[in-house]
Amino acid sequence: MRRQIKENIFEIAQAAAKIVGTKVTVTLGQQAPKPALNQLLKESPISEDDLLEKAKREPVVKSFLDVFPGPVKAEKIDS
């Protein structure tokens, strides 16, 4: 996901600027590594609805959804 955002950061900034009506600078910050989703799922099984709600509370996901609202679907990814 980070790679896709980085590749499209200019378009994301343009879309955000159009929405808020002023220039927007989009930057990607470094975050501390988090446990892999698969590891979290192994430790405590979570329903897809719970997983979606948990994802929506993540700051990066929340800010993205604030700018680009729309239907969201949670999927379990097996590696």
PyMOL CGO cylinders between C-alpha atoms (Angstrom):
from pymol import cmd
from pymol.cgo import CYLINDER

trace = [
    CYLINDER, 0.00, 0.00, 0.00, 2.86, 2.35, 0.87, 0.3, 1, 1, 1, 1, 1, 1,
    CYLINDER, 2.86, 2.35, 0.87, 4.42, 1.85, -2.57, 0.3, 1, 1, 1, 1, 1, 1,
    CYLINDER, 4.42, 1.85, -2.57, 1.11, 2.66, -4.30, 0.3, 1, 1, 1, 1, 1, 1,
    CYLINDER, 1.11, 2.66, -4.30, 0.70, 5.84, -2.27, 0.3, 1, 1, 1, 1, 1, 1,
    CYLINDER, 0.70, 5.84, -2.27, 4.28, 6.88, -3.01, 0.3, 1, 1, 1, 1, 1, 1,
    CYLINDER, 4.28, 6.88, -3.01, 3.79, 6.27, -6.74, 0.3, 1, 1, 1, 1, 1, 1,
    CYLINDER, 3.79, 6.27, -6.74, 0.59, 8.35, -6.74, 0.3, 1, 1, 1, 1, 1, 1,
    CYLINDER, 0.59, 8.35, -6.74, 1.47, 10.99, -4.16, 0.3, 1, 1, 1, 1, 1, 1,
    CYLINDER, 1.47, 10.99, -4.16, 1.17, 13.87, -6.64, 0.3, 1, 1, 1, 1, 1, 1,
    CYLINDER, 1.17, 13.87, -6.64, -2.34, 12.82, -7.69, 0.3, 1, 1, 1, 1, 1, 1,
    CYLINDER, -2.34, 12.82, -7.69, -3.35, 12.29, -4.06, 0.3, 1, 1, 1, 1, 1, 1,
    CYLINDER, -3.35, 12.29, -4.06, -2.13, 15.80, -3.18, 0.3, 1, 1, 1, 1, 1, 1,
    CYLINDER, -2.13, 15.80, -3.18, -4.02, 17.28, -6.15, 0.3, 1, 1, 1, 1, 1, 1,
    CYLINDER, -4.02, 17.28, -6.15, -7.25, 15.51, -5.17, 0.3, 1, 1, 1, 1, 1, 1,
    CYLINDER, -7.25, 15.51, -5.17, -6.90, 16.56, -1.53, 0.3, 1, 1, 1, 1, 1, 1,
    CYLINDER, -6.90, 16.56, -1.53, -6.20, 20.18, -2.57, 0.3, 1, 1, 1, 1, 1, 1,
    CYLINDER, -6.20, 20.18, -2.57, -9.31, 20.17, -4.74, 0.3, 1, 1, 1, 1, 1, 1,
    CYLINDER, -9.31, 20.17, -4.74, -11.40, 18.96, -1.80, 0.3, 1, 1, 1, 1, 1, 1,
    CYLINDER, -11.40, 18.96, -1.80, -10.05, 21.38, 0.82, 0.3, 1, 1, 1, 1, 1, 1,
    CYLINDER, -10.05, 21.38, 0.82, -9.62, 24.32, -1.54, 0.3, 1, 1, 1, 1, 1, 1,
    CYLINDER, -9.62, 24.32, -1.54, -5.97, 25.05, -0.80, 0.3, 1, 1, 1, 1, 1, 1,
    CYLINDER, -5.97, 25.05, -0.80, -2.56, 23.56, -1.55, 0.3, 1, 1, 1, 1, 1, 1,
    CYLINDER, -2.56, 23.56, -1.55, -1.93, 20.29, 0.29, 0.3, 1, 1, 1, 1, 1, 1,
    CYLINDER, -1.93, 20.29, 0.29, 1.44, 18.68, 0.86, 0.3, 1, 1, 1, 1, 1, 1,
    CYLINDER, 1.44, 18.68, 0.86, 1.35, 14.91, 1.26, 0.3, 1, 1, 1, 1, 1, 1,
    CYLINDER, 1.35, 14.91, 1.26, 4.27, 13.21, 2.96, 0.3, 1, 1, 1, 1, 1, 1,
    CYLINDER, 4.27, 13.21, 2.96, 4.92, 9.67, 4.05, 0.3, 1, 1, 1, 1, 1, 1,
    CYLINDER, 4.92, 9.67, 4.05, 6.38, 9.32, 7.50, 0.3, 1, 1, 1, 1, 1, 1,
    CYLINDER, 6.38, 9.32, 7.50, 8.28, 6.44, 8.99, 0.3, 1, 1, 1, 1, 1, 1,
    CYLINDER, 8.28, 6.44, 8.99, 6.38, 4.28, 11.42, 0.3, 1, 1, 1, 1, 1, 1,
    CYLINDER, 6.38, 4.28, 11.42, 7.64, 1.76, 13.89, 0.3, 1, 1, 1, 1, 1, 1,
    CYLINDER, 7.64, 1.76, 13.89, 7.23, -1.76, 12.53, 0.3, 1, 1, 1, 1, 1, 1,
    CYLINDER, 7.23, -1.76, 12.53, 3.96, -3.36, 13.55, 0.3, 1, 1, 1, 1, 1, 1,
    CYLINDER, 3.96, -3.36, 13.55, 3.25, -7.06, 13.81, 0.3, 1, 1, 1, 1, 1, 1,
    CYLINDER, 3.25, -7.06, 13.81, 2.11, -8.52, 10.51, 0.3, 1, 1, 1, 1, 1, 1,
    CYLINDER, 2.11, -8.52, 10.51, -1.65, -8.82, 10.10, 0.3, 1, 1, 1, 1, 1, 1,
    CYLINDER, -1.65, -8.82, 10.10, -1.33, -12.58, 9.66, 0.3, 1, 1, 1, 1, 1, 1,
    CYLINDER, -1.33, -12.58, 9.66, 0.49, -12.83, 12.99, 0.3, 1, 1, 1, 1, 1, 1,
    CYLINDER, 0.49, -12.83, 12.99, -2.26, -10.81, 14.70, 0.3, 1, 1, 1, 1, 1, 1,
    CYLINDER, -2.26, -10.81, 14.70, -4.91, -13.06, 13.18, 0.3, 1, 1, 1, 1, 1, 1,
    CYLINDER, -4.91, -13.06, 13.18, -3.10, -16.18, 14.38, 0.3, 1, 1, 1, 1, 1, 1,
    CYLINDER, -3.10, -16.18, 14.38, -2.88, -14.81, 17.92, 0.3, 1, 1, 1, 1, 1, 1,
    CYLINDER, -2.88, -14.81, 17.92, -6.53, -13.84, 18.19, 0.3, 1, 1, 1, 1, 1, 1,
    CYLINDER, -6.53, -13.84, 18.19, -9.09, -14.67, 15.51, 0.3, 1, 1, 1, 1, 1, 1,
    CYLINDER, -9.09, -14.67, 15.51, -10.95, -11.53, 14.46, 0.3, 1, 1, 1, 1, 1, 1,
    CYLINDER, -10.95, -11.53, 14.46, -14.09, -11.41, 12.35, 0.3, 1, 1, 1, 1, 1, 1,
    CYLINDER, -14.09, -11.41, 12.35, -13.95, -9.47, 9.09, 0.3, 1, 1, 1, 1, 1, 1,
    CYLINDER, -13.95, -9.47, 9.09, -16.28, -6.81, 10.56, 0.3, 1, 1, 1, 1, 1, 1,
    CYLINDER, -16.28, -6.81, 10.56, -14.01, -6.39, 13.59, 0.3, 1, 1, 1, 1, 1, 1,
    CYLINDER, -14.01, -6.39, 13.59, -10.97, -6.29, 11.31, 0.3, 1, 1, 1, 1, 1, 1,
    CYLINDER, -10.97, -6.29, 11.31, -12.56, -3.56, 9.19, 0.3, 1, 1, 1, 1, 1, 1,
    CYLINDER, -12.56, -3.56, 9.19, -13.45, -1.48, 12.26, 0.3, 1, 1, 1, 1, 1, 1,
    CYLINDER, -13.45, -1.48, 12.26, -9.92, -1.89, 13.63, 0.3, 1, 1, 1, 1, 1, 1,
    CYLINDER, -9.92, -1.89, 13.63, -8.43, -0.83, 10.28, 0.3, 1, 1, 1, 1, 1, 1,
    CYLINDER, -8.43, -0.83, 10.28, -10.69, 2.24, 10.13, 0.3, 1, 1, 1, 1, 1, 1,
    CYLINDER, -10.69, 2.24, 10.13, -9.25, 3.38, 13.49, 0.3, 1, 1, 1, 1, 1, 1,
    CYLINDER, -9.25, 3.38, 13.49, -5.68, 3.33, 12.18, 0.3, 1, 1, 1, 1, 1, 1,
    CYLINDER, -5.68, 3.33, 12.18, -4.55, 6.96, 11.63, 0.3, 1, 1, 1, 1, 1, 1,
    CYLINDER, -4.55, 6.96, 11.63, -3.31, 6.36, 8.06, 0.3, 1, 1, 1, 1, 1, 1,
    CYLINDER, -3.31, 6.36, 8.06, -6.47, 4.54, 7.01, 0.3, 1, 1, 1, 1, 1, 1,
    CYLINDER, -6.47, 4.54, 7.01, -8.70, 7.08, 8.77, 0.3, 1, 1, 1, 1, 1, 1,
    CYLINDER, -8.70, 7.08, 8.77, -7.06, 10.07, 7.07, 0.3, 1, 1, 1, 1, 1, 1,
    CYLINDER, -7.06, 10.07, 7.07, -7.21, 8.33, 3.69, 0.3, 1, 1, 1, 1, 1, 1,
    CYLINDER, -7.21, 8.33, 3.69, -10.92, 7.56, 4.12, 0.3, 1, 1, 1, 1, 1, 1,
    CYLINDER, -10.92, 7.56, 4.12, -11.56, 11.16, 5.23, 0.3, 1, 1, 1, 1, 1, 1,
    CYLINDER, -11.56, 11.16, 5.23, -10.22, 12.35, 1.87, 0.3, 1, 1, 1, 1, 1, 1,
    CYLINDER, -10.22, 12.35, 1.87, -11.43, 9.46, -0.29, 0.3, 1, 1, 1, 1, 1, 1,
    CYLINDER, -11.43, 9.46, -0.29, -14.71, 8.20, 1.19, 0.3, 1, 1, 1, 1, 1, 1,
    CYLINDER, -14.71, 8.20, 1.19, -16.36, 5.21, -0.34, 0.3, 1, 1, 1, 1, 1, 1,
    CYLINDER, -16.36, 5.21, -0.34, -17.20, 1.60, 0.25, 0.3, 1, 1, 1, 1, 1, 1,
    CYLINDER, -17.20, 1.60, 0.25, -14.51, -0.37, 2.04, 0.3, 1, 1, 1, 1, 1, 1,
    CYLINDER, -14.51, -0.37, 2.04, -14.10, -4.11, 2.20, 0.3, 1, 1, 1, 1, 1, 1,
    CYLINDER, -14.10, -4.11, 2.20, -11.81, -6.02, 4.58, 0.3, 1, 1, 1, 1, 1, 1,
    CYLINDER, -11.81, -6.02, 4.58, -10.07, -9.11, 3.32, 0.3, 1, 1, 1, 1, 1, 1,
    CYLINDER, -10.07, -9.11, 3.32, -7.86, -11.58, 5.13, 0.3, 1, 1, 1, 1, 1, 1,
    CYLINDER, -7.86, -11.58, 5.13, -4.53, -11.92, 3.28, 0.3, 1, 1, 1, 1, 1, 1,
    CYLINDER, -4.53, -11.92, 3.28, -2.69, -15.22, 3.52, 0.3, 1, 1, 1, 1, 1, 1,
    CYLINDER, -2.69, -15.22, 3.52, 1.02, -15.23, 2.87, 0.3, 1, 1, 1, 1, 1, 1,
]
cmd.load_cgo(trace, "trace")
